[in-house]
């Protein structure tokens, strides 16, 4: 028997899949701290608007 016939060929596990973590986005980059600060400011603003008039 030859070595060539003993080997089983399997398809690639990632064939056709896009690896999104390799893609570089062009949008704004925000840290988690910035998101929390913006959320708190927006919540305070909504609270003030609700009770101001």
DAHU-V260828 format. One record per residue. N is the residue number from 1. RES is the residue in one small letter. BURIAL is I if it has 24 or more other ideal C-beta (glycine too) atoms within 12 Angstrom, else O. D_FIRST is the distance of its C-alpha to the first C-alpha in whole Angstrom. Layout:
n=N res=RES burial=BURIAL d_first=D_FIRST
n=N res=RES burial=BURIAL d_first=D_FIRST
This chain:
n=1 res=x burial=O d_first=0
n=2 res=x burial=O d_first=4
n=3 res=x burial=O d_first=7
n=4 res=x burial=O d_first=8
n=5 res=x burial=O d_first=7
n=6 res=x burial=O d_first=8
n=7 res=x burial=O d_first=11
n=8 res=x burial=O d_first=14
n=9 res=x burial=O d_first=17
n=10 res=x burial=O d_first=20
n=11 res=x burial=O d_first=24
n=12 res=x burial=O d_first=26
n=13 res=x burial=O d_first=29
n=14 res=x burial=O d_first=32
n=15 res=x burial=O d_first=31
n=16 res=x burial=O d_first=34
n=17 res=x burial=O d_first=36
n=18 res=x burial=O d_first=39
n=19 res=x burial=O d_first=40
n=20 res=x burial=O d_first=44
n=21 res=x burial=O d_first=44
n=22 res=x burial=O d_first=43
n=23 res=x burial=O d_first=46
n=24 res=x burial=O d_first=49
n=25 res=x burial=O d_first=52
n=26 res=x burial=O d_first=55
n=27 res=x burial=O d_first=58
n=28 res=x burial=O d_first=60
n=29 res=x burial=O d_first=58
n=30 res=x burial=O d_first=60
n=31 res=x burial=O d_first=60
n=32 res=x burial=O d_first=60
n=33 res=x burial=O d_first=63
n=34 res=x burial=O d_first=65
n=35 res=x burial=O d_first=64
n=36 res=x burial=O d_first=65
n=37 res=x burial=O d_first=69
n=38 res=x burial=O d_first=69
n=39 res=x burial=O d_first=68
n=40 res=x burial=O d_first=71
n=41 res=x burial=O d_first=73
n=42 res=x burial=O d_first=73
n=43 res=x burial=O d_first=73
n=44 res=x burial=O d_first=77
n=45 res=x burial=O d_first=78
n=46 res=x burial=O d_first=77
n=47 res=x burial=O d_first=79
n=48 res=x burial=O d_first=82
n=49 res=x burial=O d_first=82
n=50 res=x burial=O d_first=82
n=51 res=x burial=O d_first=85
n=52 res=x burial=O d_first=87
n=53 res=x burial=O d_first=88
